Amino acid sequence: MPDEIFQPIPENITVHLGAPDSNAQNITVPFVDYVKNVASSEIYPNWPESALRANIYAITTYALNRIYSEWYPSRGYNFDITNSTAFDQAYVPNRDIFENISALVDELFNDYVVRQGTVNPLFTQFCNGTTSTCDGLSQWGTVSLANEGLTPYEILQRYYGNDINIITNAPVQNIEESYPGAPLRLGDAGNDVEIISEELNRISQNYPAIPKIPEPLGVFTPATEAAVRSFQEIFNLPVTGVVDKATWYRIKRYYAGVKGLAELVSEGVSLQEAQLPYERVLTVGSVGTSVALIQYYLNVIAYFNGNFTLFPINGVYDQTTADAVSRFQELYGLNVNGEVGRETWNRLKEAYLETVASIPPSIYGNRAKLYPGYVLSEGIRSSDVSDLQGYLSFIADYYNAVPKIPVTGYFGSQTKAAVEEFQRLFGLPVTGTVGAVTWYEIANQYNFLIETET
């Protein structure tokens, strides 16, 4: 795992030109230009440079906190921040930008303040220090401190505490909305499931009626579904057990609330919490089960679609994989870049499920079915579990290490143990859950043994 996690700097920020509930215009501007505008509106260009730098750090970090805590989207608004000083910081459309402030912002706009041991931008509350005061930075107070010879970092420490760090040279990139673009439900897997599971577990500390999700590991299990249902019931949402957009952002809102992410004194998001089990974007050089899953989906689609070519499923994102992804993107009207990000992943999964659904059951004969499209885990009951148990039970006749299990349709502890032994035997990650890669290997072994018998 990396020693340090950066929150990227967004390319753009959407500003509401008024109080949150006002019928005002939204404008989207480059983030660097936003910081220049706010700094030119909030502070004076003739202040000592150390004071200017400290204020620019605070302005930048405040805006990033609004973006990453999703303060406004989690409340149903379609903007990142307002220009009302009663709620946020001043932004004046089309105003003149001071030359020296512009130069400093160009240097500093991708630096921001964090509390030591956390990765989220600090809520760097500030006020002018004359007509208004607050617990955070005093803008006019920074002038006095700068005149005393304090550095920008020392000035920030005076207001935000000695336990702060300044992240420097964070990368600038397009920031997507956090909602994954499709509802999360039983059997889904990925970083979005991991994120929402961790957030529900933290919320449950304050709302103990929400059951804890043991070992989330990025899989939407029956325990996850139970926690989602409880959350929806408590917060007056339709009780479906599915994380749709409304549920996603309600979880975000209460997670930020219980953690105090938009407060000066915040619990913060630790490095461990910010680490995710899967790569966000798969590209040439990526390796692992996530790559094998993408390859499996593409090969199944290729088998039934002459526009694609079959290629090895080896868990290595090589140029052949990238070419297959590019071909898929081209045919499905996506941005062609040969990488699997959120949009490509959602469409690829959708295309795979459409392919599987179109296959008549008679085509399988006595061979194993294709992966049903969701992760099977302990607590699930379905006909797919029955199929899985049948395959494992047959394999157990040939491999003593795999325990023989009954076909019940319920994924209990016996099934989990059999899955783990199979994964151990065939060199797969031992998770006790059955995703596409494990299903593919179980199906291959089952089909081979069936053919051997005949």
VEXDREN-2710 file (C-alpha; in Angstrom, 1 decimal):
% VEXDREN-2710
k/r/px/py/pz
1/MET/0.0/0.0/0.0
2/PRO/1.2/3.5/-0.6
3/ASP/2.7/5.5/2.3
4/GLU/0.7/8.6/1.3
5/ILE/-2.6/9.1/-0.3
6/PHE/-3.4/12.3/-2.1
7/GLN/-6.8/13.8/-2.8
8/PRO/-6.4/15.1/-6.4
9/ILE/-7.1/18.7/-7.2
10/PRO/-10.3/19.0/-9.4
11/GLU/-9.9/20.6/-12.8
12/ASN/-13.2/22.5/-12.2
13/ILE/-15.5/23.6/-9.4
14/THR/-19.2/24.5/-9.6
15/VAL/-20.2/27.6/-7.7
16/HIS/-23.7/28.6/-6.8
17/LEU/-24.0/32.4/-7.0
18/GLY/-26.1/32.9/-3.9
19/ALA/-27.2/31.2/-0.7
20/PRO/-27.8/27.5/-1.0
21/ASP/-31.6/27.7/-1.4
22/SER/-31.7/30.8/-3.6
23/ASN/-32.8/30.7/-7.2
24/ALA/-29.3/31.7/-8.4
25/GLN/-27.1/30.7/-11.3
26/ASN/-24.5/27.9/-11.1
27/ILE/-21.3/28.5/-12.9
28/THR/-18.4/26.0/-13.5
29/VAL/-15.0/27.5/-13.5
30/PRO/-11.4/26.1/-13.5
31/PHE/-10.4/25.4/-9.9
32/VAL/-7.2/27.5/-10.1
33/ASP/-9.3/30.5/-11.4
34/TYR/-11.7/30.0/-8.6
35/VAL/-9.0/30.2/-6.0
36/LYS/-7.5/33.4/-7.6
37/ASN/-10.9/35.0/-7.6
38/VAL/-11.7/34.2/-4.0
39/ALA/-8.2/35.2/-2.8
40/SER/-8.6/38.5/-4.7
41/SER/-12.0/39.0/-3.1
42/GLU/-11.1/38.0/0.5
43/ILE/-7.6/39.4/1.1
44/TYR/-5.5/42.4/0.1
45/PRO/-2.6/42.2/-2.3
46/ASN/-0.3/44.5/-0.2
47/TRP/-0.3/42.1/2.7
48/PRO/3.0/40.4/3.6
49/GLU/3.7/37.4/1.4
50/SER/3.6/35.0/4.3
51/ALA/0.1/36.2/5.2
52/LEU/-1.0/35.9/1.5
53/ARG/0.4/32.3/1.3
54/ALA/-1.3/31.2/4.6
55/ASN/-4.7/32.6/3.4
56/ILE/-4.4/30.9/0.0
57/TYR/-3.7/27.6/1.7
58/ALA/-6.8/28.2/3.8
59/ILE/-9.0/29.2/0.8
60/THR/-7.9/26.3/-1.3
61/THR/-8.3/23.7/1.5
62/TYR/-11.8/25.1/2.4
63/ALA/-13.0/24.6/-1.2
64/LEU/-11.5/21.1/-1.3
65/ASN/-13.2/20.2/2.0
66/ARG/-16.6/21.2/0.5
67/ILE/-15.9/19.1/-2.6
68/TYR/-14.6/16.0/-0.8
69/SER/-17.1/16.0/2.0
70/GLU/-19.8/16.4/-0.7
71/TRP/-21.5/18.9/1.6
72/TYR/-23.9/20.2/-1.0
73/PRO/-24.5/17.2/-3.3
74/SER/-25.3/15.1/-0.2
75/ARG/-28.1/17.6/0.6
76/GLY/-29.6/17.4/-2.9
77/TYR/-27.9/20.4/-4.5
78/ASN/-26.2/20.3/-7.9
79/PHE/-23.1/22.5/-7.0
80/ASP/-19.9/22.2/-5.0
81/ILE/-19.9/25.5/-3.1
82/THR/-21.7/28.8/-2.8
83/ASN/-20.3/32.4/-3.1
84/SER/-22.3/33.5/-0.1
85/THR/-19.9/34.5/2.8
86/ALA/-22.7/33.5/5.2
87/PHE/-22.1/29.9/4.2
88/ASP/-18.8/29.8/2.3
89/GLN/-16.2/32.2/0.8
90/ALA/-16.5/35.1/-1.5
91/TYR/-16.5/34.6/-5.3
92/VAL/-17.2/37.6/-7.5
93/PRO/-17.8/36.8/-11.2
94/ASN/-15.7/38.7/-13.7
95/ARG/-13.7/40.6/-11.1
96/ASP/-10.1/41.7/-11.6
97/ILE/-7.4/39.4/-10.3
98/PHE/-4.4/40.9/-8.5
99/GLU/-1.2/40.1/-10.3
100/ASN/0.8/39.0/-7.3
101/ILE/-2.1/36.9/-5.9
102/SER/-2.4/35.2/-9.3
103/ALA/1.2/34.3/-9.3
104/LEU/1.0/32.9/-5.8
105/VAL/-2.1/30.8/-6.6
106/ASP/-0.4/29.4/-9.7
107/GLU/2.3/28.1/-7.3
108/LEU/0.0/27.0/-4.4
109/PHE/-3.4/25.9/-5.7
110/ASN/-2.5/22.2/-5.6
111/ASP/-1.3/22.4/-2.0
112/TYR/-3.7/21.9/0.9
113/VAL/-3.8/21.4/4.6
114/VAL/-4.6/18.1/6.4
115/ARG/-4.5/17.0/10.0
116/GLN/-1.6/14.6/10.6
117/GLY/-2.7/11.0/10.1
118/THR/-5.6/11.9/7.9
119/VAL/-6.1/12.4/4.2
120/ASN/-9.1/14.6/3.9
121/PRO/-8.7/18.3/3.3
122/LEU/-9.2/20.1/6.7
123/PHE/-12.2/22.3/7.2
124/THR/-10.0/25.5/7.3
125/GLN/-12.6/27.8/8.7
126/PHE/-11.6/31.5/8.5
127/CYS/-13.0/35.0/9.2
128/ASN/-11.7/38.5/8.7
129/GLY/-10.8/38.9/12.4
130/THR/-12.3/42.4/12.7
131/THR/-16.0/42.5/12.1
132/SER/-16.3/38.7/12.6
133/THR/-14.4/36.2/14.6
134/CYS/-14.4/32.4/14.6
135/ASP/-12.4/29.4/15.9
136/GLY/-10.3/29.3/12.7
137/LEU/-8.0/31.6/10.9
138/SER/-8.2/35.4/11.3
139/GLN/-7.3/37.0/8.0
140/TRP/-6.1/40.2/9.5
141/GLY/-4.4/38.2/12.3
142/THR/-2.2/36.6/9.7
143/VAL/-0.8/40.0/8.8
144/SER/0.3/40.6/12.4
145/LEU/1.9/37.1/12.5
146/ALA/3.6/37.6/9.2
147/ASN/5.0/40.9/10.4
148/GLU/6.4/39.0/13.4
149/GLY/8.4/36.8/11.0
150/LEU/6.3/33.7/11.1
151/THR/6.3/31.4/8.0
152/PRO/3.0/30.5/6.3
153/TYR/3.1/27.0/7.9
154/GLU/3.7/28.6/11.4
155/ILE/0.8/31.0/10.8
156/LEU/-1.5/28.1/9.9
157/GLN/-0.3/26.2/13.0
158/ARG/-1.4/29.1/15.2
159/TYR/-4.9/28.7/14.0
160/TYR/-5.4/25.1/13.2
161/GLY/-3.0/23.4/15.6
162/ASN/0.6/22.0/15.5
163/ASP/-0.6/18.7/14.2
164/ILE/-1.2/19.8/10.6
165/ASN/0.6/18.9/7.4
166/ILE/0.6/20.6/4.0
167/ILE/0.2/18.3/1.0
168/THR/2.1/19.7/-1.9
169/ASN/1.9/19.2/-5.6
170/ALA/-1.2/17.1/-5.6
171/PRO/-2.2/15.9/-9.1
172/VAL/-4.9/17.8/-11.0
173/GLN/-7.5/15.7/-12.7
174/ASN/-11.2/15.5/-13.5
175/ILE/-13.2/14.5/-10.4
176/GLU/-16.3/12.4/-11.1
177/GLU/-19.3/12.5/-8.8
178/SER/-18.8/9.9/-6.2
179/TYR/-22.1/8.0/-7.0
180/PRO/-21.0/5.0/-9.1
181/GLY/-23.5/5.6/-11.9
182/ALA/-25.6/2.5/-11.2
183/PRO/-27.3/1.2/-8.0
184/LEU/-25.3/-1.2/-5.8
185/ARG/-27.1/-4.4/-4.8
186/LEU/-26.5/-7.8/-3.4
187/GLY/-23.6/-9.5/-5.2
188/ASP/-21.9/-6.4/-6.5
189/ALA/-18.3/-5.9/-5.8
190/GLY/-15.7/-3.2/-6.1
191/ASN/-14.3/0.0/-4.4
192/ASP/-17.8/1.6/-4.3
193/VAL/-19.1/-1.3/-2.2
194/GLU/-16.1/-1.1/0.1
195/ILE/-16.5/2.6/0.5
196/ILE/-20.2/2.4/1.4
197/SER/-19.7/-0.5/3.7
198/GLU/-17.0/1.3/5.7
199/GLU/-19.2/4.4/5.9
200/LEU/-22.2/2.4/7.1
201/ASN/-20.0/0.8/9.8
202/ARG/-18.9/4.2/11.0
203/ILE/-22.4/5.5/11.0
204/SER/-23.5/2.5/13.0
205/GLN/-21.3/3.6/15.9
206/ASN/-23.7/6.6/16.3
207/TYR/-26.8/4.7/15.2
208/PRO/-26.4/1.2/16.7
209/ALA/-29.7/-0.1/15.1
210/ILE/-27.7/-0.4/11.9
211/PRO/-25.9/-3.8/12.1
212/LYS/-22.2/-3.9/11.6
213/ILE/-20.9/-5.4/8.3
214/PRO/-18.2/-7.9/9.1
215/GLU/-15.1/-7.9/6.8
216/PRO/-16.6/-5.8/4.0
217/LEU/-13.7/-6.5/1.5
218/GLY/-15.6/-4.8/-1.3
219/VAL/-18.4/-7.4/-1.6
220/PHE/-22.1/-6.5/-1.2
221/THR/-23.1/-9.4/1.0
222/PRO/-26.4/-10.2/2.8
223/ALA/-24.9/-8.4/5.8
224/THR/-24.4/-5.3/3.7
225/GLU/-27.9/-5.5/2.5
226/ALA/-29.2/-5.7/6.0
227/ALA/-27.2/-2.6/7.0
228/VAL/-28.5/-0.7/4.0
229/ARG/-32.1/-1.6/4.9
230/SER/-31.7/-0.5/8.5
231/PHE/-30.1/2.8/7.3
232/GLN/-33.0/3.4/4.9
233/GLU/-35.6/2.7/7.5
234/ILE/-34.0/5.0/10.1
235/PHE/-33.6/7.9/7.6
236/ASN/-37.0/7.6/5.9
237/LEU/-35.9/6.2/2.5
238/PRO/-37.6/3.4/0.6
239/VAL/-36.4/0.2/2.3
240/THR/-35.0/-1.8/-0.7
241/GLY/-31.6/-2.9/0.5
242/VAL/-30.3/-1.3/-2.7
243/VAL/-27.9/1.7/-2.7
244/ASP/-29.5/4.0/-5.3
245/LYS/-28.4/7.6/-5.8
246/ALA/-30.6/8.9/-3.0
247/THR/-29.3/6.3/-0.5
248/TRP/-25.7/6.8/-1.6
249/TYR/-25.8/10.6/-0.9
250/ARG/-27.8/10.2/2.3
251/ILE/-25.0/7.8/3.5
252/LYS/-22.4/10.4/2.5
253/ARG/-24.2/13.1/4.4
254/TYR/-24.4/11.2/7.7
255/TYR/-20.9/9.8/7.3
256/ALA/-19.6/13.3/7.0
257/GLY/-21.7/14.3/9.9
258/VAL/-20.6/11.7/12.4
259/LYS/-17.0/12.1/11.4
260/GLY/-17.2/15.9/11.6
261/LEU/-15.5/16.2/8.2
262/ALA/-16.9/19.7/7.6
263/GLU/-15.9/20.9/11.0
264/LEU/-12.6/22.4/12.3
265/VAL/-12.4/19.7/14.9
266/SER/-12.8/16.5/12.8
267/GLU/-12.3/12.8/13.3
268/GLY/-10.9/12.8/9.7
269/VAL/-10.4/10.0/7.3
270/SER/-7.3/7.9/8.1
271/LEU/-4.8/6.5/5.6
272/GLN/-6.1/3.0/6.3
273/GLU/-9.7/4.1/5.7
274/ALA/-8.7/5.7/2.4
275/GLN/-7.0/2.6/1.0
276/LEU/-9.2/0.6/-1.4
277/PRO/-8.9/-3.0/-2.4
278/TYR/-9.2/-2.5/-6.2
279/GLU/-7.5/-0.2/-8.7
280/ARG/-9.7/2.7/-9.7
281/VAL/-8.7/2.4/-13.3
282/LEU/-7.4/-0.7/-15.1
283/THR/-4.8/0.0/-17.8
284/VAL/-1.7/-1.5/-19.4
285/GLY/0.5/-2.9/-16.6
286/SER/-2.4/-3.7/-14.2
287/VAL/-2.5/-7.2/-12.9
288/GLY/-4.8/-9.4/-10.7
289/THR/-8.3/-10.7/-10.4
290/SER/-9.9/-7.5/-11.5
291/VAL/-8.1/-7.7/-14.8
292/ALA/-9.0/-11.4/-15.1
293/LEU/-12.7/-10.4/-14.5
294/ILE/-12.5/-7.8/-17.4
295/GLN/-10.9/-10.4/-19.6
296/TYR/-13.5/-13.0/-18.8
297/TYR/-16.4/-10.6/-19.6
298/LEU/-14.8/-9.6/-22.9
299/ASN/-14.2/-13.2/-23.9
300/VAL/-17.8/-14.3/-23.1
301/ILE/-19.0/-11.3/-25.2
302/ALA/-16.6/-12.2/-28.0
303/TYR/-17.8/-15.9/-28.0
304/PHE/-21.3/-14.7/-29.0
305/ASN/-20.3/-11.6/-31.0
306/GLY/-18.3/-11.8/-34.1
307/ASN/-17.1/-8.2/-33.7
308/PHE/-14.6/-9.3/-31.0
309/THR/-11.7/-11.8/-30.8
310/LEU/-11.1/-14.3/-28.1
311/PHE/-7.8/-13.8/-26.1
312/PRO/-6.2/-15.4/-23.0
313/ILE/-7.6/-14.8/-19.5
314/ASN/-4.4/-14.4/-17.5
315/GLY/-4.9/-11.5/-15.2
316/VAL/-2.4/-9.4/-17.0
317/TYR/-3.6/-6.1/-18.6
318/ASP/-1.4/-6.3/-21.7
319/GLN/-1.8/-4.6/-25.1
320/THR/-4.1/-7.4/-26.3
321/THR/-6.4/-6.6/-23.4
322/ALA/-6.2/-2.9/-24.1
323/ASP/-7.0/-3.5/-27.8
324/ALA/-10.1/-5.6/-26.8
325/VAL/-11.2/-2.8/-24.4
326/SER/-10.8/-0.2/-27.1
327/ARG/-12.8/-2.3/-29.5
328/PHE/-15.5/-2.7/-27.0
329/GLN/-15.5/1.1/-26.3
330/GLU/-15.7/1.9/-30.0
331/LEU/-18.7/-0.5/-30.6
332/TYR/-20.6/0.8/-27.5
333/GLY/-20.1/4.5/-28.1
334/LEU/-17.7/5.1/-25.3
335/ASN/-14.5/7.2/-25.1
336/VAL/-11.9/5.0/-26.7
337/ASN/-8.8/5.0/-24.5
338/GLY/-8.2/1.3/-23.9
339/GLU/-8.7/1.8/-20.1
340/VAL/-11.4/0.5/-17.8
341/GLY/-12.8/3.2/-15.7
342/ARG/-16.2/3.5/-14.1
343/GLU/-18.2/4.2/-17.3
344/THR/-16.5/1.4/-19.3
345/TRP/-16.9/-1.0/-16.4
346/ASN/-20.6/-0.3/-16.0
347/ARG/-21.3/-0.8/-19.7
348/LEU/-19.1/-3.9/-19.9
349/LYS/-21.0/-5.5/-17.0
350/GLU/-24.3/-4.5/-18.5
351/ALA/-23.2/-6.0/-21.9
352/TYR/-22.1/-9.2/-20.2
353/LEU/-25.4/-9.6/-18.3
354/GLU/-27.3/-9.0/-21.5
355/THR/-25.3/-11.7/-23.3
356/VAL/-25.8/-14.2/-20.5
357/ALA/-29.6/-13.5/-20.4
358/SER/-29.9/-14.1/-24.1
359/ILE/-28.4/-17.6/-23.9
360/PRO/-31.1/-20.4/-23.9
361/PRO/-30.6/-22.9/-21.0
362/SER/-30.5/-25.8/-23.5
363/ILE/-27.2/-24.5/-24.9
364/TYR/-25.3/-25.6/-21.8
365/GLY/-26.3/-29.3/-21.8
366/ASN/-24.4/-31.0/-19.0
367/ARG/-21.7/-28.3/-18.9
368/ALA/-21.4/-25.6/-16.3
369/LYS/-23.3/-22.4/-16.8
370/LEU/-21.6/-19.0/-17.3
371/TYR/-21.0/-16.8/-14.3
372/PRO/-24.3/-15.3/-13.2
373/GLY/-22.9/-11.8/-12.9
374/TYR/-22.9/-11.3/-9.1
375/VAL/-20.6/-12.4/-6.3
376/LEU/-21.9/-15.4/-4.4
377/SER/-21.1/-15.1/-0.7
378/GLU/-22.2/-16.6/2.7
379/GLY/-25.9/-16.0/3.4
380/ILE/-27.1/-16.0/-0.2
381/ARG/-29.9/-18.4/-1.3
382/SER/-30.5/-18.9/-5.0
383/SER/-30.5/-21.4/-7.9
384/ASP/-27.0/-20.2/-8.8
385/VAL/-25.8/-21.4/-5.4
386/SER/-27.4/-24.7/-6.2
387/ASP/-25.5/-24.9/-9.5
388/LEU/-22.3/-23.9/-7.7
389/GLN/-22.8/-26.6/-5.0
390/GLY/-23.4/-29.2/-7.7
391/TYR/-20.2/-28.3/-9.5
392/LEU/-18.1/-28.4/-6.3
393/SER/-19.7/-31.6/-5.1
394/PHE/-18.8/-33.3/-8.4
395/ILE/-15.2/-31.9/-8.3
396/ALA/-14.9/-33.2/-4.7
397/ASP/-15.2/-36.8/-6.1
398/TYR/-11.8/-36.2/-7.8
399/TYR/-10.0/-33.9/-5.4
400/ASN/-10.0/-35.0/-1.7
401/ALA/-9.0/-31.6/-0.5
402/VAL/-12.4/-30.2/-1.6
403/PRO/-15.0/-31.3/0.9
404/LYS/-18.2/-32.9/-0.5
405/ILE/-21.2/-30.6/0.2
406/PRO/-25.0/-31.0/-0.2
407/VAL/-26.9/-29.1/-2.8
408/THR/-29.3/-26.9/-0.8
409/GLY/-29.3/-23.6/-2.7
410/TYR/-28.1/-21.9/0.5
411/PHE/-24.5/-20.6/0.7
412/GLY/-23.6/-21.5/4.3
413/SER/-20.4/-22.3/6.1
414/GLN/-20.0/-25.7/4.4
415/THR/-20.1/-24.1/1.0
416/LYS/-17.7/-21.3/2.0
417/ALA/-15.2/-23.9/3.3
418/ALA/-15.5/-25.9/0.0
419/VAL/-14.9/-22.7/-2.0
420/GLU/-11.9/-21.8/0.2
421/GLU/-10.3/-25.2/-0.3
422/PHE/-10.9/-25.0/-4.1
423/GLN/-9.3/-21.6/-4.2
424/ARG/-6.4/-22.8/-2.2
425/LEU/-5.9/-25.9/-4.4
426/PHE/-6.0/-23.9/-7.6
427/GLY/-3.9/-20.9/-6.6
428/LEU/-6.8/-18.4/-6.3
429/PRO/-7.1/-15.7/-3.7
430/VAL/-8.7/-17.5/-0.7
431/THR/-11.8/-15.3/0.0
432/GLY/-14.6/-17.9/0.5
433/THR/-16.7/-15.9/-2.0
434/VAL/-17.3/-16.7/-5.7
435/GLY/-16.7/-14.0/-8.2
436/ALA/-16.2/-14.4/-11.9
437/VAL/-12.6/-15.7/-11.7
438/THR/-13.4/-18.4/-9.1
439/TRP/-16.6/-19.4/-11.0
440/TYR/-14.6/-19.6/-14.2
441/GLU/-12.1/-21.9/-12.7
442/ILE/-14.7/-24.1/-11.0
443/ALA/-16.6/-24.3/-14.3
444/ASN/-13.4/-25.2/-16.2
445/GLN/-12.6/-28.0/-13.8
446/TYR/-16.1/-29.3/-13.8
447/ASN/-16.4/-29.3/-17.6
448/PHE/-13.0/-31.0/-17.9
449/LEU/-14.0/-33.8/-15.5
450/ILE/-17.4/-34.2/-17.2
451/GLU/-15.7/-34.6/-20.5
452/THR/-13.2/-37.0/-19.0
453/GLU/-16.0/-39.2/-17.8
454/THR/-17.7/-39.3/-21.1
END
